[in-house]
Amino acid sequence: MSTEVTDKTPAAAPPGRNGAGTGDGLLQLMLDGMRRNMRQYGMLIALGLIVALFAVWTDGDLLLPRNVSNLVLQNSYILILAIGMMLVIIAGHIDLSVGSLTAFVGSMAAVFMVRNDMPWPLAVVLCLAVGAIAGAVQGFFIAYGGIPSFIVTLAGMLTFRGLTEIFLEGQTLGPFPKELQKLANGFMPEVGPETNYHNLTLLLGFALIALVVFQEIRDRRRQQEFALEVLPAKLFLLKLVALAAAVLTVTLLLASYKGAPIVLLILGALLVGFGYVMRNAVIGRHIYAIGGNLPAAKLSGVRDKKVTFLVFLNMGMLAALAGLVFAARFNAASPKAGLNFELEAIAAAFIGGASMSGGVGTVLGAIIGGLVLGVLNNGMNLVGIGTDWQQVIKGLVLLAAVGFDVWNKRKVGS
């Protein structure tokens, strides 16, 4: 989890003049902190409001444990794609091929496991390798060939869609082995004594709360050691309470049904891993650098071509993983699989705080953006809104998110 840093904390005014020593002064400090970090908080607040709206509108059906579990399962592959797409956009590129690549990998999985009875672990490894190779080929043309990513990935979108049709011969192919189906539809096993909750999920949730609190406190202390401005103490405490409450609520909802889905553990591992890489690893900083200011990054010694190549290779692997999850969830590979997945992933990244100019965004933001779209889809289905109006509403949400980003930039610049 990343810790937001304020630009400047106002100096405390003397007592009796609405300074930090008074209640009004403290409130003002908190509001100022919120304004300075609105980019990070904005979509999180929007997600909370959307959840609250549909919870009331559906008479609580949105927050039923079974529906929350289904929400995770239904959006898992989009969230996986959104993580990779966020890295691509931060680096200043775009990838239009991920939906078709998802379908292509699903078709390869069906050919390996259904037609040729290949052991599923070996087939999974080969499918991930296929995705990595596809991403590497596109990354080579973009990084070393100098061809714009829009053109290369548009060509990839057409190519992978055509190969999917060829491999499946225009037919739907399945079913997959039960072990692979558990990847997308399975849950953590039951352990421990009989209770009203899934014990392993409860333990996992409490451990996650402890990890989040520890990480936030450690990041805050590290920033203080380097004399960086941090959130006011009470606002930071409020943030910790809010994070812990959110994690605890989701944990209890999942634990009161069948427990945490296996795919949620995969998403959690991706979030933690890529979050760490983008915050702390050298390559993560290089990705931000080439997206934020490519000429300056080159002058600083950043190997921009290698970084771009690795970003697209990574996107290919995540698209392959999403393809396996999607095929396993529906227990079949279809020529029409993955339609518009690239648009959903791009929308999730931009709603989650990515910038068209590159150099801005977080992995957590991609997850939040994907959840915004997922909750909108789920909530609108529950209240019976037609698919035509759903597209209109999601388009307006995307426009509002990007518009807010532009407005926020102009305000900060002024």
Sequence and secondary structure as in RCSB ss.txt:
>XXXX:A:sequence
MSTEVTDKTPAAAPPGRNGAGTGDGLLQLMLDGMRRNMRQYGMLIALGLIVALFAVWTDGDLLLPRNVSNLVLQN
SYILILAIGMMLVIIAGHIDLSVGSLTAFVGSMAAVFMVRNDMPWPLAVVLCLAVGAIAGAVQGFFIAYGGIPSF
IVTLAGMLTFRGLTEIFLEGQTLGPFPKELQKLANGFMPEVGPETNYHNLTLLLGFALIALVVFQEIRDRRRQQE
FALEVLPAKLFLLKLVALAAAVLTVTLLLASYKGAPIVLLILGALLVGFGYVMRNAVIGRHIYAIGGNLPAAKLS
GVRDKKVTFLVFLNMGMLAALAGLVFAARFNAASPKAGLNFELEAIAAAFIGGASMSGGVGTVLGAIIGGLVLGV
LNNGMNLVGIGTDWQQVIKGLVLLAAVGFDVWNKRKVGS
>XXXX:A:secstr
      S       TTTT TTSHHHHHHHHHHHHHHTHHHHHHHHHHHHHHHHHHHHTTTGGGSHHHHHHHHHHH
HHHHHHHHHHHHHHHTT   S HHHHHHHHHHHHHIIIIIS   HHHHHHHHHHHHHHHHHHHHHHHHTT   HH
HHHHHHHHHHHHHHHHHHTTS B    HHHHHHHH B    SS  SS HHHHHHHHHHHHHHHHHHHHHHHHHHH
TT     HHHHHHHHHHHHHHHHHHHHHHHTTT  BHHHHHHHHHHHHHHHHHHHSHHHHHHHHHHH HHHHHHT
T  HHHHHHHHHHHHHHHHHHHHHHHHHHHTSB TTTTTTHHHHHHHHHHHTT  TTSS   HHHHHHHHHHHHH
HHHHHHHTT  HHHHHHHHHHHHHHHHHHHHHHHHHHH 
